[in-house]
Amino acid sequence: MQTKFLAPNRAFLSALAATAVLGGPLSATADAAPAKYQTHAQAAAVLKQADISWSSSGGCSNRENSRCTSFTKINKPTIAGLVAFKKASRCAVRVTGGTERGHASGTYSHYNGYKADIALNSCVNKYITSRFKHTGKRSDGATLYKSPAGNVYAREGNHWDITYYNSRA
């Protein structure tokens, strides 16, 4: 039996070099896309089980309508992160934004499943500002906090805009 050697592709070598320079674990799967909930109902059921509510200005869940709050194609680690935040903080959590259109674009965007918005309340605000590290301001002026897990919480006008890089709070 003959073994074939497959040359690594350029993207893999670039990622490997960047990891070596920046530090961190070496992994060929580091850039693998996270698993997603394919439907709003699937993700909503997980949130409901965790006693996390959601609302939308349009009273709907259509991903293509910016007035809706949709969880269609949201990353499973994003939902797990919301559940972890709820458990750790013991606060009432209400999701006001998911994967619906109308948010900023980019790799780590709402539409791509990495972000969720939650409503402000005194418990949530206190938990984030007292437990997470203040890291400055975003270009739009939103105050930024980073959780020990590496997720970023941005205080926007009437909600927290959260970027989940993993499934922890």
Secondary structure, 3 states (H helix, E strand, C coil): CCCCCCCCCHHHHHHHHHHHHHCCCCCCCCCCCCCECCCHHHHHHHHHHCCCEECCCCCCCCCCCCCCCCCCCCEHHHHHHHHHHHHHHCCCCEEEECCCCCCCCCCCCCCCCCEEEEECCHHHHHHHHHHCEEEEECCCCCEEEECCCCCEEEECCCEEEEECCCCCC
